[in-house]
Amino acid sequence: HHSVPMNNQSMTKKSLKNNNAVCILASAGLMLAAQCHAEQAIPALIQQAESALAQGQPQQAAELYEKAAGMGESAEAETGLVRAYLQAGEFRKTIAFSNLAAAEHPDVSETAALLAYLEDREGQTAPALAKLDEERKKHPDDAALLGAHAEILIDRLAIPQAAQQLDDWIGRNPPHGDIYRLRARAALAACNREDLIKWRGKASQAYEAKGEWAAAKPLR
């Protein structure tokens, strides 16, 4: 007696099922690999963009931030893109994209800081400062909010007030390059050469300690 061969149809079904399972696993593997690649690539692109921005190359920075933002959800890439547009003088793009970033990331303080800064640039200084005051009550040690607040005050010649806010923050927080650089700017606006040299040096050291060489370089 010969054994009866398995029905061809059932073999085909089984084969298709196995193929589908392999395809699903392969797709899942590819998706996971792509996700891992994006997770690694986004911070690297942001770092390159920050470096370009620090070297006064906003167009190059914008391209890198755009690439990072296109690879996945990243509030840091989107707020960075706003800063790049602002530095490049593309005001319309800056406003449009900052509103978009604020809507997508309402809990990210840097978007609130950027919006307030832009509001001041449109002549709405009092509302901008009021919004920052409210946000800073909730997040008193947030560097982005303080930075926007102090920058507006310096630009509007409320220099002693800006210096006091910065000194208060510096007294209770670890070294921060951006805040020290702003403190140097307040010293420059007050024509205090001694403080200007001191805070530029501190800013440079704070950036170098974090490996942010491009930001440190112009301050040496």
Backbone bond lengths (Angstrom), bond angles and torsions (degrees), N, CA, C in turn:
res aa  C-N    CA-C-N  psi(-1)  N-CA   C-N-CA  omega(-1)  CA-C   N-CA-C  phi
1 H - - - 1.467 - - 1.520 109.77 -
2 H 1.329 115.11 136.11 1.481 120.66 175.69 1.520 108.99 -92.01
3 S 1.386 115.64 144.40 1.489 118.79 175.62 1.510 108.99 -71.07
4 V 1.308 114.95 144.69 1.469 120.87 -178.87 1.518 108.28 -79.29
5 P 1.368 119.57 124.18 1.472 121.23 -179.61 1.533 110.78 -67.34
6 M 1.351 114.71 150.23 1.475 119.96 179.00 1.508 109.02 -62.75
7 N 1.290 114.52 141.32 1.455 121.09 179.24 1.536 109.61 -53.94
8 N 1.349 115.85 128.20 1.475 121.04 -177.29 1.520 112.48 -57.35
9 Q 1.349 115.18 -38.50 1.469 120.11 -177.27 1.529 111.04 -63.99
10 S 1.369 114.97 -44.05 1.469 117.95 -179.09 1.525 110.16 -67.74
11 M 1.354 117.17 -33.59 1.468 120.46 176.76 1.526 111.05 -64.21
12 T 1.327 114.97 -42.18 1.470 120.15 179.58 1.526 110.44 -63.10
13 K 1.356 115.47 -43.32 1.465 119.81 179.13 1.528 111.14 -60.65
14 K 1.340 114.26 -44.40 1.459 119.69 -178.84 1.529 110.51 -63.55
15 S 1.331 114.61 -42.99 1.466 120.22 179.52 1.525 111.45 -61.93
16 L 1.366 115.94 -43.09 1.474 121.22 178.67 1.525 111.24 -61.83
17 K 1.350 114.67 -42.06 1.473 119.46 179.65 1.525 110.33 -60.97
18 N 1.357 114.32 -45.01 1.466 118.69 179.65 1.525 111.53 -62.58
19 N 1.352 114.90 -42.44 1.466 119.75 178.71 1.521 111.67 -62.34
20 N 1.358 115.43 -42.55 1.467 120.08 178.64 1.524 111.08 -61.55
21 A 1.342 115.37 -42.69 1.465 119.93 179.68 1.527 110.39 -61.81
22 V 1.332 116.42 -42.58 1.471 121.37 178.96 1.521 110.49 -63.44
23 C 1.349 115.75 -43.57 1.469 121.11 179.58 1.527 111.35 -61.98
24 I 1.353 115.58 -44.08 1.475 120.26 -179.78 1.520 110.20 -62.57
25 L 1.356 115.71 -44.53 1.469 119.87 179.37 1.528 111.04 -63.93
26 A 1.340 115.58 -40.74 1.468 119.95 179.78 1.531 110.41 -64.61
27 S 1.357 116.56 -43.51 1.471 121.30 179.09 1.526 110.80 -61.58
28 A 1.354 114.67 -44.44 1.473 119.95 179.55 1.526 110.00 -61.75
29 G 1.330 114.84 -40.56 1.468 120.00 178.88 1.514 112.00 -64.00
30 L 1.346 115.74 -42.86 1.466 120.46 178.42 1.526 111.83 -64.52
31 M 1.348 115.08 -41.79 1.470 119.61 178.97 1.527 110.89 -63.11
32 L 1.322 115.74 -42.33 1.462 120.95 179.60 1.526 110.43 -65.02
33 A 1.332 115.88 -41.98 1.474 120.85 178.68 1.526 110.55 -62.69
34 A 1.364 115.67 -42.67 1.472 120.64 179.07 1.523 110.71 -63.83
35 Q 1.348 115.41 -40.59 1.467 120.67 179.70 1.535 110.42 -64.60
36 C 1.334 116.24 -43.94 1.463 121.23 178.44 1.527 110.72 -62.37
37 H 1.352 115.23 -41.75 1.469 120.14 178.73 1.525 110.58 -61.50
38 A 1.345 116.37 -44.36 1.468 121.39 179.74 1.525 110.70 -63.27
39 E 1.347 115.91 -42.57 1.461 120.41 -179.65 1.524 111.88 -61.37
40 Q 1.332 115.89 -33.31 1.465 120.42 178.18 1.522 111.60 -82.32
41 A 1.342 115.85 -37.29 1.469 120.66 -174.29 1.525 112.67 -74.85
42 I 1.336 118.00 -37.25 1.470 121.06 -176.36 1.532 112.09 -58.38
43 P 1.355 119.72 -52.16 1.474 118.47 179.09 1.530 113.27 -59.93
44 A 1.347 116.38 -36.31 1.472 120.48 179.67 1.533 110.46 -65.41
45 L 1.334 116.60 -42.44 1.469 121.08 178.14 1.525 111.27 -65.23
46 I 1.344 116.23 -40.87 1.470 120.65 179.24 1.530 110.27 -62.77
47 Q 1.333 115.99 -41.36 1.472 120.87 178.83 1.530 110.71 -62.16
48 Q 1.341 116.46 -43.09 1.475 120.54 177.59 1.527 110.72 -63.33
49 A 1.344 115.91 -40.23 1.465 121.10 -179.91 1.528 111.11 -65.62
50 E 1.346 116.26 -42.87 1.471 120.94 177.91 1.530 110.40 -59.33
51 S 1.321 114.68 -41.67 1.463 120.72 179.68 1.536 110.68 -63.90
52 A 1.338 116.14 -43.58 1.472 120.77 178.78 1.526 110.61 -63.14
53 L 1.327 116.34 -39.90 1.468 121.58 -179.77 1.527 110.17 -65.32
54 A 1.342 115.96 -42.20 1.468 121.12 179.72 1.529 111.26 -65.01
55 Q 1.345 116.32 -27.99 1.473 120.61 -179.84 1.531 112.68 -91.36
56 G 1.343 115.42 9.17 1.466 119.98 177.33 1.515 113.91 74.49
57 Q 1.349 116.42 33.98 1.472 121.32 178.66 1.533 109.13 -119.94
58 P 1.346 117.87 70.37 1.466 120.56 -174.40 1.520 114.96 -65.18
59 Q 1.349 117.17 -31.86 1.472 119.59 180.00 1.532 110.85 -65.81
60 Q 1.330 115.20 -44.29 1.461 120.42 177.99 1.534 110.01 -64.31
61 A 1.349 115.60 -41.37 1.468 120.88 178.54 1.524 110.49 -61.13
62 A 1.340 116.52 -43.97 1.473 121.41 -179.51 1.525 110.85 -59.74
63 E 1.328 116.87 -42.69 1.480 121.05 179.30 1.536 110.93 -61.28
64 L 1.334 115.63 -41.88 1.473 120.35 -179.27 1.532 111.25 -69.44
65 Y 1.326 116.24 -41.22 1.472 120.28 177.22 1.534 110.76 -64.11
66 E 1.340 115.86 -41.37 1.479 120.61 178.44 1.531 110.66 -60.39
67 K 1.328 115.45 -42.48 1.468 120.81 179.08 1.535 110.16 -62.57
68 A 1.341 115.98 -43.42 1.472 120.86 -179.73 1.522 110.66 -65.64
69 A 1.341 116.41 -43.47 1.471 121.12 -179.67 1.522 111.25 -64.65
70 G 1.336 116.53 -32.07 1.461 121.35 179.69 1.527 113.44 -74.24
71 M 1.335 116.65 -15.42 1.470 120.21 -177.76 1.523 113.08 -89.14
72 G 1.317 116.04 -12.11 1.471 118.95 -179.15 1.511 111.19 164.56
73 E 1.319 116.09 172.29 1.465 122.34 -178.24 1.527 109.52 -67.35
74 S 1.327 117.07 116.98 1.460 120.54 179.62 1.524 110.01 -148.42
75 A 1.332 115.47 107.17 1.473 120.60 179.07 1.525 109.86 -62.95
76 E 1.332 116.24 -35.53 1.467 120.89 -178.60 1.526 111.01 -64.87
77 A 1.334 116.36 -40.24 1.471 120.32 178.86 1.526 110.69 -67.55
78 E 1.328 116.59 -39.97 1.467 120.67 -177.33 1.531 112.06 -70.86
79 T 1.331 117.44 -41.88 1.468 119.20 177.45 1.530 110.22 -69.71
80 G 1.338 116.15 -33.59 1.460 120.03 175.78 1.516 111.48 -63.15
81 L 1.314 115.76 -38.87 1.470 121.29 178.69 1.535 110.48 -63.06
82 V 1.325 116.17 -38.96 1.478 120.71 177.04 1.534 109.46 -61.71
83 R 1.339 116.19 -44.80 1.470 120.06 -179.54 1.532 111.12 -64.66
84 A 1.334 115.77 -37.21 1.477 119.74 179.06 1.527 110.62 -65.95
85 Y 1.326 116.62 -44.66 1.476 120.87 177.42 1.533 110.51 -60.44
86 L 1.334 115.81 -41.41 1.465 121.05 -179.13 1.523 110.25 -63.45
87 Q 1.338 116.19 -45.57 1.472 120.88 -179.61 1.527 110.91 -66.64
88 A 1.333 116.51 -29.76 1.470 120.39 -179.87 1.538 111.42 -80.97
89 G 1.339 116.63 -6.65 1.464 121.13 179.30 1.517 113.78 80.41
90 E 1.345 116.09 16.71 1.474 120.12 179.04 1.539 108.31 -91.54
91 F 1.331 114.64 80.06 1.464 120.49 -169.18 1.529 113.10 -66.76
92 R 1.315 117.06 -41.05 1.482 119.94 -179.97 1.525 111.46 -62.32
93 K 1.337 114.91 -46.15 1.463 120.18 178.15 1.531 110.12 -61.68
94 T 1.329 115.63 -40.23 1.467 121.34 -178.86 1.522 110.49 -59.67
95 I 1.334 116.55 -48.72 1.464 120.86 -177.96 1.527 110.87 -66.11
96 A 1.322 115.91 -46.21 1.476 120.07 -179.02 1.521 110.81 -59.93
97 F 1.306 116.04 -47.22 1.462 119.49 -175.78 1.527 112.21 -74.34
98 S 1.345 117.67 -31.92 1.473 119.12 178.89 1.527 110.58 -68.32
99 N 1.330 117.24 -36.66 1.473 120.45 176.09 1.522 111.17 -65.37
100 L 1.326 115.83 -39.51 1.464 121.51 178.02 1.534 110.30 -64.72
101 A 1.333 116.17 -46.76 1.468 121.10 179.97 1.521 111.16 -63.06
102 A 1.336 116.54 -39.27 1.472 120.79 179.83 1.524 111.15 -66.41
103 A 1.342 116.44 -36.98 1.472 120.72 179.03 1.532 110.96 -69.21
104 E 1.335 115.68 -38.03 1.477 120.27 -178.23 1.525 112.39 -79.00
105 H 1.336 115.60 -29.34 1.480 119.38 -176.44 1.531 110.22 -130.81
106 P 1.336 117.75 66.33 1.472 120.30 -176.04 1.528 113.61 -65.83
107 D 1.330 116.54 -19.78 1.468 120.51 -178.22 1.531 112.79 -91.22
108 V 1.343 117.52 -0.81 1.469 120.88 -179.65 1.524 108.91 -93.05
109 S 1.327 115.71 118.11 1.470 120.47 -172.87 1.526 112.93 -64.41
110 E 1.335 117.10 -30.94 1.467 118.74 -177.15 1.527 112.00 -64.34
111 T 1.332 117.52 -31.03 1.473 119.31 178.18 1.529 109.80 -68.23
112 A 1.335 117.20 -39.77 1.478 121.12 177.17 1.525 109.82 -64.45
113 A 1.330 116.55 -40.22 1.465 121.50 179.49 1.526 111.05 -63.69
114 L 1.331 116.16 -44.34 1.472 120.41 179.82 1.526 111.86 -65.36
115 L 1.334 116.10 -41.54 1.472 119.60 179.35 1.524 111.28 -62.41
116 A 1.329 116.48 -42.06 1.468 120.72 179.00 1.530 110.33 -64.68
117 Y 1.319 116.15 -41.88 1.462 121.18 178.74 1.529 110.55 -60.14
118 L 1.337 115.92 -43.56 1.476 120.68 179.62 1.522 111.37 -68.06
119 E 1.334 115.42 -36.88 1.467 120.20 178.13 1.532 109.99 -60.75
120 D 1.337 115.81 -41.38 1.473 120.77 176.53 1.522 110.43 -61.49
121 R 1.334 116.09 -42.00 1.478 120.03 -179.00 1.533 111.92 -65.14
122 E 1.315 115.87 -22.38 1.480 119.69 177.29 1.534 111.29 -90.01
123 G 1.323 116.70 8.53 1.467 120.85 177.11 1.513 114.79 92.21
124 Q 1.341 116.73 6.71 1.473 120.63 -179.02 1.534 109.74 -102.44
125 T 1.343 116.08 59.61 1.470 120.54 -173.85 1.525 112.57 -65.69
126 A 1.335 117.42 -47.40 1.477 120.36 -177.06 1.532 112.35 -60.41
127 P 1.366 119.16 -49.24 1.474 118.85 177.08 1.532 112.88 -62.29
128 A 1.327 116.08 -35.95 1.470 120.22 -179.88 1.526 110.47 -63.15
129 L 1.331 116.29 -46.75 1.472 120.54 179.74 1.525 111.41 -66.66
130 A 1.336 116.26 -35.92 1.477 120.53 178.90 1.538 110.26 -63.53
131 K 1.342 115.71 -42.69 1.475 119.97 179.03 1.527 111.06 -64.00
132 L 1.332 115.20 -42.16 1.468 119.30 179.37 1.527 111.50 -65.73
133 D 1.340 116.14 -38.13 1.481 120.51 176.40 1.525 110.61 -58.41
134 E 1.343 115.36 -45.07 1.479 120.61 -179.73 1.523 110.98 -62.89
135 E 1.334 115.59 -45.90 1.468 120.42 -179.46 1.523 111.09 -64.83
136 R 1.337 116.37 -38.35 1.462 120.19 -177.75 1.531 112.08 -72.08
137 K 1.321 117.21 -23.32 1.478 119.76 173.65 1.535 109.72 -65.59
138 K 1.338 114.63 -36.19 1.476 119.75 179.51 1.534 111.29 -79.92
139 H 1.340 116.54 -33.29 1.476 121.16 -176.66 1.539 109.18 -132.12
140 P 1.343 117.53 72.97 1.474 120.01 -172.83 1.521 115.58 -63.28
141 D 1.342 117.31 -24.24 1.463 119.71 -177.28 1.531 113.35 -104.04
142 D 1.328 116.33 14.34 1.464 119.56 -179.13 1.540 109.73 -76.12
143 A 1.326 115.74 122.20 1.468 121.17 -175.80 1.527 112.91 -69.56
144 A 1.333 117.19 -37.41 1.475 120.47 -178.36 1.532 110.79 -64.85
145 L 1.333 116.47 -43.38 1.470 120.91 179.90 1.527 111.04 -65.95
146 L 1.334 116.10 -44.67 1.468 119.79 177.41 1.523 110.01 -61.78
147 G 1.335 116.43 -43.91 1.460 120.55 -178.31 1.515 112.60 -57.68
148 A 1.338 116.34 -46.86 1.473 120.39 178.97 1.525 110.76 -63.78
149 H 1.336 116.21 -43.14 1.472 121.82 -179.05 1.527 110.52 -61.22
150 A 1.338 116.06 -49.72 1.469 121.04 -178.20 1.525 111.61 -65.23
151 E 1.338 115.97 -39.35 1.472 119.78 -178.98 1.538 111.03 -63.96
152 I 1.324 115.81 -42.18 1.472 119.76 177.78 1.532 109.82 -62.63
153 L 1.330 116.86 -44.26 1.472 120.62 -179.41 1.528 111.32 -62.63
154 I 1.338 116.91 -41.59 1.474 120.28 178.91 1.530 110.08 -63.85
155 D 1.339 115.88 -45.75 1.478 120.38 179.80 1.520 112.40 -63.02
156 R 1.336 116.11 -30.19 1.479 120.67 -179.42 1.533 111.59 -95.88
157 L 1.338 114.73 14.65 1.475 124.31 173.94 1.532 114.55 64.84
158 A 1.330 116.48 23.33 1.469 120.21 171.69 1.529 106.86 -93.42
159 I 1.338 115.50 60.53 1.466 121.85 -169.01 1.540 113.16 -67.96
160 P 1.351 119.63 -46.00 1.477 118.43 179.18 1.530 112.20 -60.00
161 Q 1.336 116.29 -37.11 1.472 120.99 178.91 1.528 110.54 -65.25
162 A 1.343 116.45 -43.19 1.474 121.45 178.56 1.524 110.24 -63.06
163 A 1.346 116.63 -45.88 1.468 121.14 -179.04 1.529 110.61 -61.55
164 Q 1.339 116.74 -40.90 1.467 121.00 179.86 1.528 111.62 -63.46
165 Q 1.346 115.82 -44.49 1.471 120.24 178.26 1.523 111.22 -60.89
166 L 1.326 115.34 -44.37 1.464 120.51 -179.45 1.537 110.64 -64.85
167 D 1.336 116.87 -43.96 1.468 120.79 179.99 1.530 111.41 -63.19
168 D 1.324 116.63 -40.83 1.474 120.82 178.04 1.529 110.64 -60.13
169 W 1.340 115.53 -45.89 1.470 120.97 -179.60 1.522 110.76 -65.04
170 I 1.342 116.44 -45.17 1.473 121.98 -178.12 1.535 110.17 -61.07
171 G 1.332 116.40 -35.93 1.462 121.32 -178.40 1.519 114.24 -64.30
172 R 1.328 117.49 -21.42 1.472 119.36 -176.53 1.533 113.82 -121.92
173 N 1.317 117.07 9.30 1.473 120.18 -179.10 1.526 111.78 -130.58
174 P 1.347 116.43 156.92 1.475 119.63 178.03 1.534 111.25 -68.52
175 P 1.347 117.10 165.69 1.474 120.73 -178.97 1.534 112.62 -50.80
176 H 1.338 115.31 139.68 1.473 120.95 -178.18 1.528 108.54 -146.16
177 G 1.333 115.64 112.16 1.462 121.17 -175.74 1.516 114.84 -54.42
178 D 1.340 117.21 -46.70 1.469 120.59 -177.29 1.528 111.56 -62.84
179 I 1.338 116.54 -40.17 1.469 120.55 -178.38 1.530 109.90 -71.84
180 Y 1.331 117.23 -40.05 1.468 119.82 177.13 1.532 110.83 -64.39
181 R 1.317 116.20 -37.34 1.478 119.92 178.52 1.529 110.45 -64.94
182 L 1.336 115.78 -39.74 1.467 119.96 176.36 1.529 111.46 -65.03
183 R 1.345 114.94 -37.24 1.476 118.98 178.42 1.522 109.90 -64.06
184 A 1.330 116.18 -36.90 1.469 120.91 176.00 1.525 110.47 -64.79
185 R 1.337 115.00 -37.73 1.474 119.60 178.75 1.526 111.22 -65.71
186 A 1.339 116.08 -38.31 1.473 120.67 176.75 1.530 109.92 -64.48
187 A 1.344 116.32 -38.71 1.470 120.71 178.05 1.525 111.01 -65.15
188 L 1.334 116.29 -39.96 1.466 121.06 177.69 1.525 110.47 -63.04
189 A 1.339 116.46 -44.25 1.465 121.30 179.68 1.530 111.44 -63.80
190 A 1.347 115.53 -28.83 1.473 120.15 179.33 1.530 111.50 -90.37
191 C 1.356 116.16 3.46 1.474 122.77 -178.90 1.525 112.08 59.27
192 N 1.344 115.98 34.94 1.465 121.28 179.09 1.528 108.44 -102.66
193 R 1.335 114.90 91.69 1.472 120.91 -173.98 1.536 111.96 -62.92
194 E 1.322 115.56 -39.81 1.474 119.87 -178.24 1.534 111.11 -60.66
195 D 1.336 116.31 -47.37 1.474 120.89 178.72 1.523 111.70 -67.48
196 L 1.336 115.24 -35.88 1.474 119.73 178.91 1.524 109.87 -58.76
197 I 1.339 117.64 -49.17 1.472 121.86 -179.10 1.531 109.97 -63.55
198 K 1.342 115.53 -43.21 1.473 120.24 -178.42 1.527 111.70 -60.46
199 W 1.339 117.37 -49.01 1.469 120.73 -174.59 1.525 112.56 -76.01
200 R 1.328 117.16 -29.48 1.477 119.32 173.26 1.529 109.72 -63.61
201 G 1.326 115.91 -41.97 1.467 120.79 178.44 1.518 111.75 -63.68
202 K 1.340 116.41 -42.98 1.469 121.06 179.15 1.534 110.98 -64.94
203 A 1.341 115.52 -40.70 1.476 120.25 178.91 1.528 110.09 -62.26
204 S 1.332 116.03 -45.47 1.462 120.84 179.80 1.532 110.71 -59.53
205 Q 1.328 116.78 -44.54 1.478 121.33 179.57 1.530 111.17 -63.57
206 A 1.340 116.55 -41.52 1.475 120.73 -179.56 1.526 110.87 -64.40
207 Y 1.339 116.70 -41.30 1.476 120.26 177.98 1.535 110.41 -65.54
208 E 1.338 115.66 -44.98 1.474 119.79 -178.50 1.528 111.18 -62.40
209 A 1.335 116.32 -38.11 1.471 120.89 179.90 1.528 111.42 -61.33
210 K 1.337 116.20 -26.48 1.471 120.91 178.75 1.527 111.85 -97.18
211 G 1.324 116.23 2.17 1.467 119.89 -179.50 1.515 113.51 78.43
212 E 1.355 116.92 15.91 1.476 121.13 -179.16 1.539 108.62 -91.92
213 W 1.330 114.46 71.16 1.465 120.69 -172.68 1.524 113.03 -65.32
214 A 1.321 116.72 -36.62 1.473 120.69 -178.26 1.523 110.91 -63.89
215 A 1.347 116.39 -37.58 1.469 120.51 178.96 1.526 111.28 -73.17
216 A 1.339 115.64 -31.57 1.475 120.45 -178.12 1.536 112.11 -75.31
217 K 1.323 115.89 -34.87 1.475 121.71 -171.61 1.544 114.65 -52.21
218 P 1.363 118.84 -49.67 1.486 117.86 -177.01 1.534 113.42 -67.79
219 L 1.319 117.46 -13.32 1.466 120.84 -175.22 1.525 112.91 -93.95
220 R 1.324 116.68 -9.44 1.472 119.28 -177.40 1.514 111.38 -72.63
